[in-house]
Amino acid sequence: MEQDSTKPTLEQFKDVCRHEFSFLRELGYSELQDSDPADRFNVVFSNGALTLSIRGENWGKHAGVRLFHLDGREAPVWWFVPLSERKNRTPFDPTGFSQLDDIRRAALTISRYCRDVLAGDAAKFDAVANEWRRVTDSHYRQSLQKRKLP
């Protein structure tokens, strides 16, 4: 069986995650052990309150990166990027592996726009997590619509 050159191996995936997100160590994060053996393309870092998850998606084509709070709320890292800068591409040469490029792009984004959140800025995390919930949770949206203004 011939290996698809555009899909990284598990070892490549994990090595790139560990290398690109190595700055998390200086913020008090450590890598958690795999909790689900079926979800092998997943690297998780946590400081106890916030957890950063990097998951392989679309059969090796992309990577999803999310921040989770201990209380279960989540915030996609791209939502911390100002709207005016979301279309800007990060300055690096592609590796030939779109998934590994996604990981590298996410690490650069998090390092630039989320460092304060990772260091404990709860207000910024709350704002993004609440907006994410408003957009994605229909029950929450309905509860907001039913609220009466004072």
Secondary structure, 3 states (H helix, E strand, C coil): CCCCCCCCCHHHHHHHHHHHCHHHHHHCCEEECCCCCCCCCEEEEECCCEEEEEEEECCCCEEEEEEEECCCCEEEHHHHCCHHHCCCCCCCCCCCCHHHHHHHHHHHHHHHHCHHHHCCCHHHHHHHHHHHHHHHCHHHHHHHHHCCCC
